[in-house]
Amino acid sequence: MKQTFDRAGILFIILGGFFIANALIAEFIGIKIFQLESTLGFEPLHWKIFDQDISLQYTAGVLLWPVVFVMTDLINEYYGMRGVRLLSMLAAGLIAYAFLMVFGAIALEPAAWWRINYQSAGIEDMQLAFSTVFGQGLLIIIGSLVAFLIGQLIDVWVFHQIKKKTGEKTLWLRATGSTLISQLIDSFVVLFIAFYLGPRLVSTGASPWSFSLFLAVGLNNYVYKFFMAILLTPVIYLAHYIIERFLGKHLASQLKKQALNAHT
C-alpha cells in the first residue's frame, strides 16, 4: 500500500512540476515575437484575414502553451478535476508572484557600472533592456492569467464530458478535443483583455486594437495552436504508455476511475 501511495504521489509531483514550470516559462518568453516562416527558412506569407494583412508571427510562449494543455489532460486523466484546479490555481498564483518579484527587481536602483557594462555588445542601457524584457505590461499579465484560468477550467470540463460519454475509448478525442476547444477560448481572451478592451478602459499610451485586428490575430494564433494540438496527439499516447508502465495497470486503472467519478 505504501508503494502504491508513493508512485501516485511521485507521478503527481512530476506532472505538476512540469506543468507549472512550462506555464511560468511560457509567460516570461512570451515577450518575444518570432516569425515562423523565416525561422523555417522561407519567405513570410501575407494573407488577408478580416481585411488585415497577417503573416505567421507569434509570441514565443506559443511554443510551450500546447505542452501545458497536454500536461493538463494527463493530470486530468489520473487525478481528475480537483487535481487540475489545484495546479492551475497554484500556477496562476506563482506566475503572479513571479511578476511581482520581477517588478520589484526592476524598481531597484541599478549599479552604474552594470548599466553600461554591455555597451560593447550593443546594449546601451542594461536597466532599460532589463525593464523592457521582463516588465511586460500589466494588461498583458492580467489577460494572460485570466485566459489561462478560463482555458484550464474549460479544458478539464470538456475532457470529462467526453470521457463520460466514451469511457476509456478514443483517448485522442478527449485529449485533443478538449485542448482545441479550450485553446480557442484562450487565444481570444488574452488578446481581448490586453489589446482590445483593456486599452479602452485604462490609459496605457498604446492605441487599442480594432475589432477586425483582434479577430485576425486571434484566429491566426488559434490556427497555430490547432495544428500543434494535432501534432502532439501521438505524444499523449506515448506519455500514457510511460505512465501506465510506471504505475502498473491496477493502480493506473484505480486512479482513472477515481478521477472520473470525482464530482468536486
VENWO-V300076 format. One line per field, one symbol per residue. ss: DSSP state (h for helix, s for strand, l for the rest). Layout:
BEGIN
ss->???
END
This chain:
BEGIN
ss->lhhhhhhhhhhhhhhhhhhhhhhhhhhhhlllssshhhhhllllllsssllsssllsssllhhhhhhhhhhhhhhhhhhhhhhhhhhhhhhhhhhhhhhhhhhhhhhllllhhhhlllhhhllllhhhhhhhhhlllhhhhhhhhhhhhhhhhhhhhhhhhhhhhhllllhhhhhhhhhhhhhhhhhhhhhhhhhhhhhhhlllllllllhhhhhhhhhhhhhhhhhhhhhlhhhhhhhhhhhhhhhlhhhhhhhhhhhhhlll
END
